[in-house]
Amino acid sequence: MDFRELREAIEEVELVDGHAHNIVALDSTFPFIRCFSEAEGDALCYAPHSSFKRNLWHIAELYGSELSLHGIEEYRRVSGLQSISSTCFKAARISAILIDDGIEFVKKHDIEWHKSLAPIVGRILRIERLAEKILDEVYLDFGLAVPKLSFHGMISSVKELLELAPIKKVMFSTDGYAFPETFYLARDVVFSVLRDASIDGDLSIPEAIEATKDIFAQNAIQFYKINLSLDSKHTVTPNSTKMNTSASHNDVSLVRIIWVEGSGQHRCRVIPGKRFNNVTKKNGVGLTFACMGATSFADTPPAETNLTGVGEIRLTPDLSTKCRIPWKTQEEMVLADMQLKPGEAWEYCPREALRRVSKILKDEFDLETNAGFENEFILLKSVLREEKEEWMPIDLAPYGSTSAFDATSLLLHEVVAALNSLNITVEQLHAEAGKGQFEMPLGYTVCTYAADSLIFTREVIRAVARKHGLLATFMPKYALDDIGSGSHVHISLDQNGENVFKASDETSRYGMSTVGEEFMAGVLHHLPAIMAFTAPVPNIYDRMVPNTWSGAYQCWGKENREAALRTACPPGIPDGLVSNFEITSFDGCANPYLGLAAIVAAGIDGLRRHLSLPEPVDTNPHSLADKLHRLPASLSEFLEALQKDSVLTDLFSEKLLVAIKGIRKADIDYYSKNRDAYKQLIYRY
């Protein structure tokens, strides 16, 4: 299902807050921590151990403040109440607010003060017993269900409300009080509930969108008879004019332009939404040549890359990739091409490198490469030891552990929901064998889109982890005494919409077609040179050792996870046939465009020269160590292989290869002299 239209409705419909309370002055004695908890007195000390962290993250992201209670309080003090109130109400898109001022707070503002925050501000008196007498049917609001519960608890509560009352009788309300931040933390729950209802078949997408409008606005308009076209008096009147929920004004405040440089790190420039639409989407933004040459340890290029601060390119947004950021709904993100000027590609551009070799494959052989990535990552939590912050895995659970999944289910639910909203398919997820490690394979798609999806997936996982107070890292070997993380990639070939990697019948030698075997043979032959792109950081070679399912020997096998290349026969494929092959030496530090470009280039050579595969290895390759070729054990050895590989040199831009070699040499030198420096990679990958 495509939930983009529902997500858009959730984000854009203006809210009628049907039940709220007064905001208090900054110097009120009512404690600000009550913004995040219903607890009182001594029980408040337990608030930081509830949904506190999630809500704290939301507010810190909104304000751009330090991610701590103190940081937010300081931002409030410096900014002033009027400013932060306007920020919260604008972000929440509240068009009308009905205030029950019967609750007594110290130094609360009167209703008149609130009229600068929303077009309509009215006063209500909530007397439930009287309401039962005068209403034929009771309306329900879910203000108390959000946002103080856990995310799962909020979803569960709202789902139960929808079981108790028809959608036409359920009203949104924040139950906001005292602090403007309490008016902001509610909208996403409705998306999750209605999305699940659509998945279960209870609602169609159009019905879910209509329900959004009813819950957020129309039911309250009907119940309270609000006229949104009134003058500046902003009173509640008996008229029942309906609110126009399809207002089209652009609420995107910032756009992140994302690129991935030679060391595989994600970078971004952030542009105000108005300027992006008026200028940037056509002309791009300027970027120095040097930004493509950063190493994994520093943001400056080594001399051997030939990239310096002299010269400028344009980061030109690829508008086909522009999307709303799931965890920051007032922002968008878009992937960028590197161009000398609009329409003219820069020869260092990684996305262009992948497009170029993909075009050669299509023009010469009428083939396209499909790819699907397996994301392995470790979730780390912060601990204080001797007043110093350290990061350690969130648990010690084993492979496939249900307890590990339970401990992180809220986070993983949010990740999957965010990826669904971006139309990125998650095939499955599970706890991996490392401490705090998880794996999340993505669906197959054309390799250029697969690389785009991988970038967005990493962004989502890292951001949602931060939201939960954790750090997600894709670095290859976080702990030298534990299993490493990879980003294994599955490759197949497509022709006119059909997978032509597998054989047409069961009589083939290895279950794959001739083009499939030749392509894979090219990849196996060039694997040492390819790994300068797919395994680009020295820390990776602490992962690639025998008996760790990381492919330490240059061989292939059928469903052999110790082989460097593995042919796969997933459920649904006839016995004896294979639909794809897996490359285990692709890591989370790799630039996916360059890694896939190297794979496709090697496959093209296999097709051109009609290469054949050697016999498959059907046992642990390490048991045949004296007969098999051990892949190089260091990045410097793979770099030597790349320098000797004329095929990849011919299919890549010469200047790009010079830059990549310069980055790799600098990394090799730095980490050989700084043995513990690899520990800092958690902040970069």
Buried (B, 14 or more C-beta within 10 A) or exposed (E): EEBBEBBBBBBBBBBBBBBBBBBBBBEBEBEBBBBBBEBEEEEBEEBBEBBBBBBBBBBBBBBEBEBEBEBBBEBBEEBEBEEBBBBBBBBBBBBBBBBBBEEEBEEBBEBEBBBEBBBBBBBBEEEEEEEEEEEEEEBBBBBEBBBBBEBEBBBBBBBEBBEEBEBBBBBBBBBBBBBBBBBBBBBBBBBBBBBBBBEEEEBEBEBBBBBBBBBBBBBBBBBBEBBBEBEEEBEBEEEEEBBEBEEEEEBBBBBBBBBBBBBBBBBBBBBEBEEBBEEBBEEBBEBBBBBBBBBBBEBBBBEBBEBEEEEEBBBBBEEEBBBBBBBBBBBBBBBBBBBBEEEEBBBBBBBBBBBBBBEBBEEEBEBBBBBBBBBBBBBBBEEEEEEEEEBBBBBEBEEEBEEBBEBBEBBBBBBBBBBBBBBBBBEEBBBBBBBBBBBBBBBBBBBBBBBBBBBBBBBBBBBBBBBBBBBBBBBBBBBEEBBBBBBBBBBBBBBEEEBBBBBEEEEBEBBBBBBBBBBBBBBBBBBBBBBBBBBBBBBBBBBBEBEBBBBBBBBBBBEBBBBBBBBBBEEEBEEBBBBBBBBBBBBBBBBBBBBBBBBBBBBBBBBBEEBEBEEBBEEBBBEEEEEBEEBBEBBBBBBBBBBEBEBBBEBBBEBBBBBBBBBBBBBBBBBEEEEEBBBEBBEBB
